[in-house]
Every structure is written in C-alpha cells, then in structure tokens.
C-alpha cells in the first residue's frame, strides 16, 4: 500500500452514503486530542488503497452482523484528530487524517490500519448489536475494543498480523481509554468469542512492527 493513503467512504458493511450537513457532529471517539481543529468541510473521498483495506473490515464485519450491519461513512480529512468516530443525526462517520494512517502503516502495516478501523467501527457495532459476552461494567471504549477483537477474529489474521494489529491499538489509544491491561482483556474476549485462534493472539505492546 502506498504511503499516500487517502480516505473515503466505507462500502459494504460500512455503506457508501452521502454526507448530510445538519447539527454539529458529536465526537464519540478520537485517537488524537486536536478535535477542535477538525473541519467537516474538508472531508474527502477515499483512494483505492484505503478502500482495499476497508474491504477487509467489511468482509469480517459482514460475518458478524449479516444484514443488520450499521452504515458508517468514512472520509479522509487532513484536519482530523488522527482517527475520529462521529455521530451526526442518523449518519455516523469515521474520519481519519491521511498523515496518521501513513504513520500507522509505516510501523504496523496493513494490519495496523485494519485494527484502527475495526476499533472505530466497533462503536457502531456496539450501538447496533448486542452480545451476551459484552460485560455490563465495560465503558464505550472497552466495548468498541471487544468488537474490534471480534472483527479481527473474523479477518483470520496470521499471528504476525495479530501482533501488529494489537500493537497499533496499544500505541494509539483515545484519552478515554483505560489501561492496556483492561483493553487487551476486552479485545481477547471479543476475539475468542468470535472464533479467533488462541495461538495467534499475543498481548501486544511487544515493540515489534511489521
């Protein structure tokens, strides 16, 4: 994948939808702190490279939610605070900064970007679906982590890809995220409950990259 990763609209499980301007968007999750700098007027459509990775998330998510998958618009925006999940009326959207995805890719490869997208889309899955393995004590970020683990299990990553994915999630938490020890437990729960191979799962934060 090229370093000039651009973003756009997620298609499939995360459906292609038009952006409708209305009430100010509410930031549900942000992996960067500069949310005030975000300008929705600078949202752009995706590149083929981005859509290829989104396709991997879509395929995994489809096996989780089938015909009940939520629709989320994905945009590239240089003013985004790394990666952001926003609610705006009935149309949630995921917005990322291309420079952030390039940085993630340089260190953690395709698997790192897929994991970041899976976490952000996890917020939509959490809102749309229920699961008896989601613990009542978990806050929104841990629930999104658990759904990300479920998505990664369905993506059928290699052990090396799983390590890169987990390291990317550990490297770029939101300010609202709890300690990694709690996050990795939630991710592991989602991963195992959705059929992930235990032998492929590491604890992340090993310092290894792609």
C-alpha positions in Angstrom: 0.0 0.0 0.0 1.3 3.5 -0.8 2.3 6.0 1.8 -0.1 8.5 0.3 -3.1 6.7 1.8 -6.3 8.6 1.1 -9.6 8.0 2.7 -13.2 8.0 1.6 -16.5 6.2 2.0 -16.6 2.7 3.5 -18.7 0.5 1.3 -20.5 -2.7 2.1 -21.0 -3.4 5.8 -20.0 0.2 6.3 -22.1 1.5 3.4 -21.5 4.3 0.9 -23.8 7.2 1.9 -23.9 10.9 1.1 -22.8 13.3 3.8 -25.8 15.4 5.0 -24.9 18.6 6.8 -27.1 19.3 9.9 -26.5 19.7 13.6 -22.8 19.8 14.7 -21.3 16.3 14.9 -20.7 14.8 18.3 -17.3 13.2 18.7 -17.8 9.7 20.1 -14.2 8.6 19.9 -11.0 10.3 18.9 -7.5 8.8 18.8 -6.0 12.3 18.8 -6.6 15.3 21.0 -6.9 18.1 18.5 -10.6 17.6 17.8 -11.3 21.3 17.7 -9.2 21.7 14.6 -11.4 19.3 12.6 -13.3 20.9 9.7 -16.0 18.7 8.1 -15.9 20.9 5.0 -12.6 19.3 4.2 -13.9 15.8 4.2 -12.8 13.9 1.0 -13.5 10.6 -0.7 -11.2 7.6 -0.5 -8.4 6.2 -2.6 -8.3 2.6 -4.0 -5.7 1.8 -1.3 -8.0 2.8 1.5 -11.0 1.0 0.0 -8.9 -2.2 -0.3 -8.3 -2.2 3.5 -11.9 -1.2 4.2 -13.0 -4.2 2.2 -11.2 -6.4 4.6 -13.0 -4.9 7.5 -16.3 -5.1 5.6 -15.9 -8.8 4.9 -15.1 -9.5 8.5 -18.0 -7.4 9.8 -20.5 -9.0 7.4 -19.9 -12.3 9.1 -20.8 -10.7 12.4 -23.8 -8.6 11.6 -25.0 -10.1 8.3 -27.9 -7.9 7.0 -28.0 -5.8 10.2 -24.7 -4.1 9.8 -24.8 -0.3 10.6 -23.9 2.2 7.8 -20.9 4.4 8.5 -19.4 6.9 6.2 -15.6 7.1 6.1 -13.8 10.2 5.0 -10.2 11.4 4.6 -9.5 14.8 6.2 -6.2 16.4 6.9 -7.7 18.3 9.8 -9.0 15.2 11.6 -7.5 14.3 15.0 -5.9 11.1 13.8 -9.0 8.9 13.6 -12.4 10.0 14.8 -15.8 8.4 15.1 -18.6 11.0 15.0 -22.4 10.9 15.3 -24.3 13.4 13.2 -28.1 12.8 13.1 -28.8 9.3 11.8 -25.5 9.1 9.9 -22.3 8.2 11.9 -19.0 8.7 10.2 -15.4 7.7 10.6 -12.9 10.4 9.7 -9.1 10.0 9.6 -6.1 12.1 8.8 -4.1 10.6 5.9 -0.9 11.5 7.6 -1.9 9.4 10.6 -2.8 6.4 8.5 0.6 6.7 6.7 2.4 6.7 10.1 0.4 3.7 11.3 1.2 1.9 8.1 4.9 2.6 8.3 5.1 1.0 11.7 2.4 -1.7 11.7 1.5 -2.3 8.1 -2.0 -3.1 6.7 -2.9 -5.0 9.8 -2.4 -1.9 12.0 -4.8 0.2 9.9 -7.4 -2.6 9.7 -7.3 -2.7 13.6 -7.7 1.0 13.9 -10.7 0.9 11.6 -12.1 -2.1 13.4 -12.0 -0.3 16.7 -13.7 2.8 15.4 -16.4 0.7 13.6 -16.7 -1.2 16.9 -18.5 1.8 18.3 -21.2 1.4 15.5 -21.4 -2.4 16.1 -21.8 -1.8 19.8 -24.7 0.6 19.2 -26.4 -1.7 16.7 -25.8 -5.2 18.2 -26.0 -7.0 21.4 -23.9 -9.8 22.7 -24.0 -11.8 26.0 -20.2 -11.7 26.2 -20.2 -7.9 26.4 -19.7 -7.1 30.1 -22.0 -4.6 31.8 -19.1 -2.9 33.5 -17.3 -2.0 30.3 -17.4 1.6 29.1 -17.8 2.6 25.4 -14.1 2.2 24.6 -13.8 -1.3 26.0 -16.9 -2.3 24.2 -15.5 -1.0 21.0 -12.3 -2.8 21.7 -14.2 -6.1 22.2 -16.0 -5.7 18.9 -12.6 -4.9 17.3 -11.3 -8.2 18.7 -14.4 -9.9 17.2 -13.7 -8.3 13.8 -10.0 -9.3 13.9 -11.0 -12.9 14.6 -13.3 -12.9 11.6 -10.5 -11.3 9.5 -8.4 -14.5 10.1 -5.1 -12.7 10.6 -1.8 -14.6 10.9 -0.1 -14.5 14.2 2.3 -11.8 12.9 -0.6 -9.7 11.7 -2.4 -10.0 15.0 0.7 -8.8 16.8 0.9 -5.8 14.5 -2.8 -5.1 14.9 -2.6 -5.3 18.7 0.5 -3.1 18.9 -1.2 -0.5 16.7 -4.3 -0.4 19.1 -2.0 -0.2 22.1 0.1 2.6 20.5 -2.8 4.9 19.7 -5.5 5.0 22.4 -8.0 7.7 22.9 -7.9 9.9 26.0 -10.9 8.0 27.3 -9.2 4.6 27.1 -8.4 2.7 30.3 -5.1 0.9 30.9 -3.9 -1.6 28.3 -4.3 -4.5 30.7 -8.1 -3.8 30.6 -8.2 -3.2 26.9 -6.3 -6.4 26.0 -8.7 -8.4 28.1 -11.7 -6.9 26.3 -10.1 -7.4 22.9 -9.3 -11.0 23.8 -12.8 -11.7 24.9 -14.2 -10.5 21.6 -11.5 -12.4 19.7 -12.2 -15.7 21.3 -16.0 -15.4 21.4 -15.9 -14.8 17.6 -13.8 -17.9 16.9 -10.3 -16.4 16.8 -7.4 -18.9 17.1 -5.9 -18.6 20.6 -2.4 -19.4 19.3 -2.5 -16.3 17.1 -3.2 -13.9 19.9 -0.4 -12.0 21.6 -0.5 -9.5 24.4 0.6 -6.6 22.1 2.9 -3.8 23.1 5.9 -6.0 22.2 7.6 -3.2 20.4 7.7 -5.3 17.2 6.4 -3.8 14.0 5.7 -5.3 10.6 
